[in-house]
């Protein structure tokens, strides 16, 4: 199982494409929150070996990054 998350600085289409290509090569699934208030999406969560239950972005005004959270269920082998 893998959780790969953080600030990936995907401020340009090329950076976002590069990240998504690498994640796909690693067999990772991109978790996309339903109600995402971010204008510029820099932070991402990718997983492998988990079933996502819920993904969210918490709003705050003290940073240009919003905290993200996910509830995951570990897949059994």
Secondary structure, DSSP 8 states (H G I E B T S, - for coil): -EEEEEE----SHHHHHHHHHHHHHTT-EEE--SS---SS--EEEEEESEEEEEEEE---SSSSS--EEEEEEE---
